[in-house]
């Protein structure tokens, strides 16, 4: 059996080895130019099931000649989804099978229905960080890259209400938050969704913006690294926040979703 990582309307695509859109959908590495679609290559691949049980399933991505035309590394990504009680644990083990250092971004991209029930209003929902935050957020250009310009967002605050106008220009990028968890909550119910992104650098929060449509879901994206800055044309290995992995090594990233 196999699973397409972008199936079901991309409800939870796997983001690797870039986050968001590269400048002109291309990048430079060791003097060569490569092209890559939004959010990398994994989300467009059909992955075989490696193992499964009553409460878990594992998938395996292995680089091929075709993927290496976009991302010239021999590598593997083992994905594990495990349910324990009311918690979903998502683990990505990235292995560098190449003879040179591998550079990458990785992110989760789970989407949550907002509002949870049809008789509710999305205006009652808010995002609450674990700790008070004081931070600016980068502005985002129309093509999806970060701009070297920031706007104040939080000053010793923990929550903001979910409004579709916040997402007119792609995701809200929270760079190095103090929190390692956040919650999606409502004023009208006790149920909450908790995303634990311990070990990740940043977190993005996104919803597709449609002027004539209501907001219907929200994505919480734990990020290793972040999307490109607009106009960046340097080497891929020098991108701001890029992760590196030595040959024959494996790096493990894990986040969880709890409903309580």
C-alpha positions in Angstrom: 0.0 0.0 0.0 1.1 3.6 -0.5 -0.1 7.1 0.4 0.2 10.3 -1.6 1.4 13.0 0.9 -0.8 15.6 -0.8 -4.0 13.6 -0.8 -7.4 14.6 0.8 -7.0 18.2 -0.3 -3.5 18.5 1.3 -5.0 18.3 4.7 -1.7 17.6 6.3 1.1 17.7 3.7 4.7 16.9 4.7 7.0 19.9 4.1 10.6 18.9 3.0 13.2 20.1 2.1 11.9 23.7 1.7 9.2 25.6 3.5 6.9 27.7 1.3 8.0 29.0 -2.0 11.6 29.6 -3.1 12.4 32.8 -4.9 11.4 32.1 -8.6 10.8 28.5 -7.5 14.5 27.8 -7.9 17.7 27.7 -5.9 21.5 27.6 -6.2 23.6 24.7 -4.8 27.3 24.3 -5.5 27.0 26.5 -8.6 24.1 24.7 -10.1 20.4 25.8 -10.4 17.6 23.5 -9.3 13.8 24.0 -9.5 11.4 23.0 -6.8 7.7 23.5 -6.2 6.1 25.0 -3.2 6.9 23.2 0.1 9.4 20.8 -1.5 9.1 17.3 -2.9 7.7 15.0 -0.3 4.1 16.3 -0.5 3.9 15.3 -4.1 5.3 11.8 -3.7 3.4 8.5 -3.3 5.0 6.8 -0.2 4.9 3.1 0.6 3.8 1.9 4.0 6.8 0.6 5.8 5.0 -0.8 8.9 1.6 -0.5 10.6 -0.2 -1.7 13.7 -3.5 -0.9 15.5 -2.3 2.5 16.6 0.4 3.6 14.2 1.6 3.6 10.6 5.0 4.4 9.1 5.8 5.6 5.6 9.2 5.8 3.9 10.4 8.3 1.3 13.6 7.3 -0.5 15.2 9.6 -3.0 15.2 8.6 -6.7 16.8 9.7 -9.9 13.7 11.9 -10.5 13.7 13.6 -7.0 17.5 14.1 -7.2 16.9 16.3 -10.3 15.1 18.7 -7.9 17.1 18.0 -4.7 20.4 16.4 -5.5 20.9 14.3 -2.3 20.6 10.6 -1.5 18.3 10.6 1.5 15.4 8.9 3.3 12.6 10.3 5.4 10.7 7.9 7.6 7.4 9.2 8.8 5.5 7.7 11.8 2.0 8.6 12.9 1.0 7.1 16.2 -2.2 7.6 18.3 -1.9 7.3 22.1 -5.2 7.9 23.9 -6.2 11.4 22.7 -2.8 12.3 21.2 -1.4 12.0 17.7 2.4 11.9 17.6 4.1 12.7 14.3 7.8 11.8 13.9 10.1 12.4 10.9 13.5 10.7 10.9 15.6 12.3 8.1 18.6 10.2 7.0 21.5 11.5 4.9 22.7 8.6 2.8 25.0 10.9 0.7 28.7 11.6 1.0 28.3 15.4 1.6 26.4 17.5 4.1 22.7 17.7 3.5 20.8 21.0 3.9 17.1 21.1 4.5 14.0 22.6 6.0 11.2 20.4 7.5 7.7 21.3 8.7 4.4 19.8 9.8 1.3 21.2 8.2 -1.8 19.8 10.0 -5.1 21.5 9.3 -7.9 21.9 11.8 -11.5 22.6 11.0 -12.7 26.0 12.3 -15.3 26.1 13.7 -15.5 22.5 15.0 -19.3 22.4 14.9 -21.6 23.7 12.2 -23.7 25.8 14.7 -20.6 27.8 15.9 -18.9 30.9 14.6 -15.2 31.0 13.7 -15.2 34.4 15.3 -15.3 32.7 18.7 -12.0 30.9 18.1 -8.6 32.0 19.1 -4.9 30.8 19.2 -3.3 30.8 22.7 0.4 30.4 23.2 1.8 28.5 26.2 3.7 31.6 27.5 3.4 35.3 27.1 5.1 36.4 23.9 6.7 39.6 22.9 7.6 39.5 19.2 7.4 41.0 15.8 6.4 39.1 12.7 7.9 39.4 9.3 5.7 40.8 6.5 5.1 38.4 3.6 5.0 39.4 0.0 2.4 38.4 -2.6 4.6 35.5 -3.9 4.9 34.0 -0.4 8.4 34.9 0.7 9.3 36.8 3.9 10.3 40.5 3.6 13.1 42.1 5.6 10.5 44.1 7.4 8.7 43.4 10.6 5.5 44.5 12.4 4.7 44.3 16.1 2.3 41.5 16.9 2.6 40.5 20.6 3.7 42.5 23.7 3.5 40.2 26.7 0.5 38.6 25.2 -0.6 35.0 24.7 -3.6 34.9 22.3 -5.1 36.3 19.2 -8.5 35.8 17.7 -8.7 34.0 14.4 -9.8 36.3 11.6 -9.4 35.6 7.9 -7.9 39.0 7.1 -4.8 38.0 9.1 -4.0 35.6 6.2 -4.3 37.9 3.2 -0.6 37.5 2.6 0.1 33.8 3.5 1.2 32.6 6.9 1.9 34.4 10.2 5.6 33.5 10.9 6.4 33.4 14.6 10.2 33.3 14.7 11.8 31.8 17.9 8.7 31.9 20.1 9.3 31.5 23.9 6.5 28.9 23.9 6.8 25.3 22.8 3.0 24.7 22.7 0.0 26.5 21.5 -3.8 25.9 21.8 -6.7 26.4 19.5 -9.7 27.3 21.7 -13.2 28.7 21.6 -15.0 31.1 23.9 -18.1 28.8 23.8 -16.7 25.4 24.6 -14.2 23.6 26.8 -12.6 21.4 24.1 -9.2 22.6 23.0 -6.6 21.4 20.5 -3.0 21.5 21.7 0.0 21.4 19.3 3.3 20.7 21.0 6.2 21.8 18.8 9.1 21.3 21.3 12.4 21.2 19.4 11.3 23.2 16.4 12.8 26.6 15.6 9.6 28.5 14.7 5.9 28.0 14.1 3.7 29.2 11.2 0.0 29.7 11.4 -1.9 29.8 8.1 -5.3 29.7 6.5 -6.1 30.1 2.8 -7.6 33.5 2.1 -10.6 33.8 -0.1 -12.3 37.2 -0.1 -15.8 35.8 -0.8 -15.5 32.7 1.5 -15.5 32.2 5.2 -12.5 30.9 7.0 -13.0 27.1 7.4 -9.8 25.7 8.7 -6.5 26.7 10.3 -3.0 25.1 9.9 -0.4 25.1 12.7 3.0 24.5 11.2 6.0 23.6 13.3 9.0 24.8 11.3 12.7 23.7 11.2 14.0 26.8 9.4 11.6 29.1 7.5 10.6 30.1 4.0 13.0 32.2 1.9 13.5 35.9 2.2 12.3 37.7 -1.0 15.0 38.0 -3.6 17.5 35.6 -2.0 19.7 34.1 -4.7 22.6 32.8 -2.6 23.6 29.2 -2.1 21.0 26.9 -0.6 23.5 26.0 2.2 23.6 29.7 3.3 19.9 30.3 3.6 18.9 31.8 6.9 18.0 29.1 9.4 18.8 26.2 7.2 19.4 22.9 9.0 22.4 20.7 8.2 23.0 17.0 8.5 26.3 15.2 8.2 26.8 12.2 5.9 25.4 8.9 7.2 23.6 10.7 10.1 19.9 10.8 11.0 18.0 13.7 12.5 14.6 13.2 14.3 11.9 15.8 14.6 8.6 15.2 16.4 5.5 17.2 17.2 2.1 16.1 18.7 -1.5 17.1 18.6 -3.8 16.6 21.6 -7.5 17.0 21.8 -8.8 17.6 25.4 
